[in-house]
Amino acid sequence: MTDPGQNDRPDTDEAAGPTIDELLDLLRRERADFRNYRRRVADERAADAEAIRGRLLEPLFPLLDDLGRAFAEVPPDLEDDPWARGIAMLRARLDATLAGLGLEPVGTVGEPFDPARHEAVYHEPDPTATGQDVALVIRPGYRLGRLLLRPAEVVVRGPLGGSAGGSDPAPASPSDDVRRQEPVAHGRPDDAPQGG
């Protein structure tokens, strides 16, 4: 006498559970989800590390500003002085160390004005210009990878309104400055977006 349950078992297993192909597909999807999760966590950790590194580097910005101003005003009779050359070597080493950490200066004379990276403090009207360019860097900005730590404060030269032959003939004033489109990640209190 045969056990009636033995004949029914293969039919019951096929009806009750998923097929091997379905299980393999489910496993592939789970593995892809896990890979995406690991990549997202790694990206978040890298962004967090970059933000922390940026907060650690920000207190150096006033020192870099002071060094830049000091070297812009070196008297001609001190340019060849061994002490001044030694300080210049130290500054070069500091710049190289900060570059090795990923800190990049932002803002050079002649580059196109970009409100996402530059803060215009004054606008020099030039109706003959085809675009708005940086005429003077008042204070350099800094970025760390994709993170803007501080925008460059610049004087912008070009047509009013951002196009050649702007229709506004009134002279620009410091109150006509162009604001950033997005706030900086870690900035001064006056960097907060302003309403109005």
C-alpha positions in Angstrom: 0.0 0.0 0.0 1.4 3.3 -1.0 1.2 6.4 1.0 -1.2 8.9 -0.7 0.8 11.8 0.7 3.9 10.9 -1.2 2.2 11.4 -4.6 0.7 14.8 -3.5 4.0 16.2 -2.1 5.6 17.4 -5.5 2.4 19.1 -6.5 2.1 20.8 -3.1 5.7 22.1 -3.2 5.3 23.6 -6.7 2.0 25.3 -5.8 3.1 26.6 -2.4 6.6 28.1 -3.1 8.3 30.3 -5.7 10.2 28.7 -8.5 14.0 28.7 -8.7 14.0 31.4 -11.3 11.8 33.6 -9.1 14.1 33.1 -6.2 17.2 33.9 -8.3 15.5 37.1 -9.5 14.6 38.1 -6.0 18.2 37.4 -4.9 19.6 39.5 -7.7 17.3 42.4 -6.8 18.3 42.2 -3.1 22.0 42.2 -4.1 21.5 45.2 -6.3 19.6 47.0 -3.5 22.4 46.2 -1.1 25.1 47.4 -3.5 23.1 50.7 -3.9 22.8 51.0 -0.1 26.5 50.5 0.4 27.3 53.1 -2.3 24.9 55.6 -0.8 26.3 55.1 2.7 29.9 55.5 1.4 28.9 58.7 -0.4 27.2 60.0 2.7 30.3 59.2 4.8 32.6 60.9 2.3 30.3 64.0 2.3 30.3 64.1 6.1 34.0 63.8 6.2 34.4 66.6 3.7 32.1 68.8 5.7 34.0 68.1 8.9 37.3 68.8 7.1 35.8 72.1 5.9 34.8 73.1 9.4 38.3 72.4 10.6 39.9 74.4 7.8 37.6 77.5 8.1 39.4 79.0 11.0 42.5 79.3 8.8 40.8 81.6 6.3 41.6 84.8 8.2 45.2 83.8 8.5 45.4 83.1 4.7 43.7 86.5 4.1 46.2 88.3 6.2 49.1 86.5 4.5 47.7 87.4 1.1 47.4 91.1 2.1 50.9 91.1 3.6 52.5 89.6 0.5 50.6 92.0 -1.8 52.2 95.0 0.0 55.9 93.8 0.4 58.1 96.9 0.0 60.5 96.6 -2.9 63.6 96.9 -0.6 62.4 93.8 1.3 61.7 91.5 -1.6 65.2 90.1 -1.6 65.6 90.0 2.2 66.3 86.5 3.4 63.7 86.8 6.2 61.0 87.8 3.6 62.0 84.9 1.3 61.8 82.5 4.3 58.3 83.7 5.1 57.4 83.3 1.4 58.7 79.7 1.5 56.6 79.0 4.6 53.5 80.4 2.9 54.2 78.2 -0.2 54.4 75.2 2.1 51.2 76.1 3.8 49.5 76.5 0.4 50.8 73.1 -0.7 49.6 71.4 2.5 46.2 72.9 2.2 46.0 71.9 -1.5 47.0 68.4 -0.4 44.0 68.4 1.9 41.8 69.3 -1.1 41.3 73.0 -0.3 41.1 75.0 -3.6 41.0 78.8 -3.8 38.0 80.3 -5.6 38.1 83.6 -7.6 40.6 84.8 -10.2 40.6 88.1 -12.2 39.2 87.7 -15.6 37.0 84.6 -15.0 33.3 84.8 -15.7 31.2 85.9 -12.8 29.3 83.0 -11.2 26.9 83.9 -8.4 27.2 80.3 -7.1 30.9 80.9 -6.4 31.4 84.6 -6.2 29.8 87.3 -4.1 29.8 90.7 -5.9 30.4 93.6 -3.6 30.6 96.2 -6.4 29.7 96.4 -10.1 31.7 98.4 -12.6 29.5 99.1 -15.6 31.0 98.3 -18.9 28.4 98.5 -21.7 31.0 97.3 -24.3 31.6 94.0 -22.5 29.9 90.8 -23.7 29.5 89.3 -20.2 30.2 89.9 -16.6 33.7 89.1 -15.5 35.7 89.3 -12.3 37.6 92.6 -12.4 39.1 92.4 -8.9 39.3 89.8 -6.1 38.8 91.5 -2.8 38.9 88.3 -0.7 39.4 84.9 -2.2 37.0 82.1 -1.6 37.6 78.5 -0.9 36.1 75.2 -1.8 36.7 71.6 -0.7 35.7 69.2 -3.5 32.1 70.2 -4.4 31.6 72.0 -1.1 31.9 75.8 -1.3 33.2 76.8 2.1 33.4 80.6 1.4 32.5 82.5 -1.8 35.1 84.9 -3.3 34.2 88.6 -2.7 34.8 90.2 -6.1 34.3 93.4 -8.1 32.3 92.6 -11.3 32.8 94.4 -14.6 30.3 94.1 -17.4 27.0 95.3 -18.7 24.2 95.9 -16.2 21.7 93.2 -16.1 24.1 90.5 -17.3 23.8 91.2 -21.1 25.6 93.5 -23.5 24.1 96.9 -23.9 22.1 96.8 -20.7 19.3 99.3 -20.6 20.0 100.6 -17.0 22.3 103.6 -17.4 22.4 104.4 -13.7 25.8 103.8 -12.0 26.1 100.7 -9.9 26.6 101.0 -6.2 27.6 98.5 -3.5 23.9 98.0 -2.8 23.5 96.7 -6.4 25.6 93.6 -5.6 24.6 90.2 -6.9 23.7 87.6 -4.3 24.5 83.9 -4.4 21.8 81.7 -5.6 22.4 79.2 -2.9 23.8 79.7 0.6 27.3 78.4 1.5 27.5 75.3 3.6 29.4 77.0 6.5 29.5 80.7 6.3 29.4 83.9 8.2 26.1 85.0 9.7 25.7 87.6 6.9 25.8 84.7 4.3 22.2 83.7 5.3 19.7 84.0 2.4 17.9 87.3 2.7 14.2 87.7 2.0 12.7 90.2 -0.3 
